[in-house]
Structure formats: structure tokens, C-alpha cells
Amino acid sequence: MQQNEKINKMNKTIILDKRPVGRPQLSDFKFIDEEKPQPGNGEILLKTTYVSVDPYLRGRMIDAKSYAPPFQLQQPISSGIVAEVVESNLAGFSKGDFVSGLLEWKEFQKSDGKGLLKVDPSKAPLSAYLGVLGMTGMTAYLGLTEIGKPQKGETLVVSGAAGAVGSVVGQIGKILGCRVVGIAGTDEKVEMLKAKYGFDEGINYNTTKNMKDAIAAACPDGVDVYFDNVGGEISDGVLANINKFARIIVCGSISVYNETSVPMGPRVEMALVKNSALMQGFIVGNFAPKFPEAIAQLSNWLMEGKLTYTETIVEGFNQIPEAFIGLFEGKNNGKMIVKI
Ligand SMILES: NC(=O)c1ccc[n+]([C@@H]2O[C@H](COP(=O)([O-])OP(=O)(O)OC[C@H]3O[C@@H](n4cnc5c(N)ncnc54)[C@H](OP(=O)(O)O)[C@@H]3O)[C@@H](O)[C@H]2O)c1
């Protein structure tokens, strides 16, 4: 086989080599070369364009029952991906179309089209379909409006506020007339919450000694809605400040994803009883019938200039594992995406 022909047939793939213990390491992932697939009848060949790396993938890397099945060792990892159709033997898909879906960390893959959504690069940048107009945007909108039900004049606190979900939650809170306080990991991020997204107050949890007092100072009228992306000690401080009939939306707990045993925190039951508060976890998929409504509303706010977003775009297929690990080190502002 000629050298060029061989290179053309190569298809880089990332598999899970070891189950991470603690913070994921580059050595937990392995790059392998597969043969580039040939699409059969009723199939398309996809070329990966943008890859979403997400904190929830960490949960799929351990061998435990959850809402999504664990990744198998020595098998490709999958996540939200935008890809270009480069060959099509499937009605409804043409060469040059772009699609988004849950796909594997491979340069090329074939698909029967099931579960794929066509995305239009003339309506929004392709990467936005993995963020503000994709899973994280819908998580922000649906978690906040369906569970948090924020009312005008209420105080909304958001943890993980400078990230993909949190930055959108805070802005929606402002659109709906709330006073919004965000918690993030650096002074630069806190400044951005206020300057770019219009949050009223920001707290840097890394330089705050007493989160309970910091929240009390930033929320003089108490906390009505708490959108929690991080859990742990940050949430302990927020929960100590909730108002009567507060709504606590448990979206994620990134601060404990790398723990080998779940750390013990204050017991929250009495705070919930005393305040007749609601605390509810959710998975965005719970609201699947409302996805079109969420996308339509987010698109309108973007077009009206009421909503903005930030992306941290890392370039190169080889950078996918590092970008994923970077989520646990706060390396992203807004949505972390890898451009291939
Ligand atoms: N329920 C659902 O359906 C659903 C859907 C999507 C996402 N989620 C969850 O929502 C949360 C946010 O996801 P995302 O995609 O928007 O990620 P993201 O916030 O864009 O990225 C992760 C951010 O978490 C922060 N972080 C990392 N380690 C932390 C720690 N130990 N303590 C506090 N903050 C930490 C970092 O920001 P700092 O620099 O501020 O620390 C980092 O930038 C995650 O918990 C995720 O699992 C849930």
C-alpha cells in the first residue's frame, strides 16, 4: 500500500484505556488508529467537526449504574458532536450537510442517521449547537424555568456560574427580572459574570473563607432560587441562606465528581422543612418534549441581543482528553469545545 493511501485510510479514535481514579489523567485515554469506515446502503460517512467535552462524561467513566450507561474499557468514548456528511447513501442526508448527535471520539464514523439532528451553519455558528443552542443551553433554560420557576424580584444564586450552563442560567435569570448572584473560581471569571452577562454580584469561591457569610452579604433578601452546578461546600453555604419556599435545582455536583467516596456535608433536611423548600435533581432529557420550545426561546433571545455566550475552543483531535480534564481545573470560560 502506498504511504498516502495508508494515511487516507487511517482514522484516529480515542478509547477509554483505564477507569480514572480521582482526577482523570491523560493516561486513562488511548489513541488508536482504525481503518476509515465505508458507508453501506442506508448509511452516511461523517467527519467530526466540533466535539463537546462535558463534566457528566466523568460519571460514565466509572463502572456504576447511572442515568447513562458506563463507557466500556477499550471502547470509544462518545459525547455531543457536530459532524459533516462527507458521503451519503441515505435519503434525507446530502454531502455537505452538518449534523449533531451523540457520536464517538473518532475523526470519521458511519451512521444510519438515527438520533442525528441536522444543524444549519447559516443560522448559528456550528459550535453553538453544542452549547447555548444545544444540551447545555437547554439544561440552563429548562432546569431554571421548569423547576426553579423564578419570579420577578426574586434572588437567584448560580454556582459554576462562568461555565456553559451557569452563564446561561444567570442571563435568563436577569431576563426574567431576578437579582442574580454567581459563584465562580477566579476574579477574572467573577468580573466577566458582571461585565459580560449582567450578574448583579459575583463571588470567587477560591478566595472566600466563609461561603455562608459571603452569600448572606451578596443576598441581603436571602436566596429564593439556587441553581446548583457544583454541590459540596459551596452549596452548604448557599443552603444556609435560603428563604421560605426556596427552589433548589440540583443540576450537577462537579466538586465531588472526582472524589473516591462522597464527602459528608451538613444535613439539609431541616433547612428544607423549616423553609418549605423544594430541592430537585433533574436530567435535561426529562424535558425532551420541551427541547423545541427551549431552542426557539434561546434563539430568539440571542437574536434580540438579550443573551450572549462564551466558548473556549481548543484546536485539534489530539487535544480532546486534555480539554475534558481541563473542565475540572476551571480552564474553560463558557462552553468547552474542541475544534477538529
Ligand atoms: N442535569 C443535567 O442534565 C446536566 C446537563 C449538563 C450539565 N450538567 C452539570 O452542570 C454542571 C456544569 O456543566 P457545564 O457543562 O456547564 O460545565 P462548565 O461549568 O462549563 O465547566 C465546568 C466548570 O466547573 C467548575 N469547577 C470545576 N471543578 C470545580 C470544583 N471542585 N468546585 C467548584 N467548581 C468547579 C470550573 O469553573 P470554576 O473556574 O468556576 O471553578 C469549570 O470551568 C456540571 O455539574 C454538569 O455535570 C447537568
The ligand as an ORCA input file, in Angstrom:
! r2SCAN-3c Opt
* xyz 0 1
  N     -28.539     17.635     34.879
  C     -28.221     17.744     33.600
  O     -28.961     17.322     32.713
  C     -26.952     18.425     33.246
  C     -26.682     18.814     31.920
  C     -25.492     19.499     31.654
  C     -24.603     19.746     32.680
  N     -24.890     19.313     33.941
  C     -23.995     19.611     35.063
  O     -23.917     21.002     35.172
  C     -22.642     21.372     35.670
  C     -21.993     22.367     34.723
  O     -21.759     21.735     33.483
  P     -21.148     22.557     32.256
  O     -21.214     21.695     31.066
  O     -21.773     23.902     32.225
  O     -19.628     22.685     32.706
  P     -18.839     24.039     32.908
  O     -19.445     24.746     34.070
  O     -18.748     24.749     31.618
  O     -17.380     23.552     33.268
  C     -17.023     23.071     34.498
  C     -16.682     24.206     35.480
  O     -16.861     23.720     36.802
  C     -16.053     24.437     37.682
  N     -15.428     23.516     38.633
  C     -14.561     22.517     38.346
  N     -14.195     21.889     39.479
  C     -14.839     22.520     40.491
  C     -14.874     22.345     41.900
  N     -14.170     21.390     42.510
  N     -15.642     23.195     42.635
  C     -16.357     24.163     42.045
  N     -16.378     24.382     40.720
  C     -15.635     23.557     39.949
  C     -14.984     25.152     36.849
  O     -15.227     26.548     36.921
  P     -14.550     27.468     38.078
  O     -13.316     28.061     37.474
  O     -15.601     28.446     38.379
  O     -14.214     26.545     39.215
  C     -15.225     24.641     35.436
  O     -14.976     25.617     34.465
  C     -21.868     20.081     35.843
  O     -22.003     19.644     37.180
  C     -22.570     19.132     34.915
  O     -22.409     17.788     35.269
  C     -26.035     18.670     34.232
*
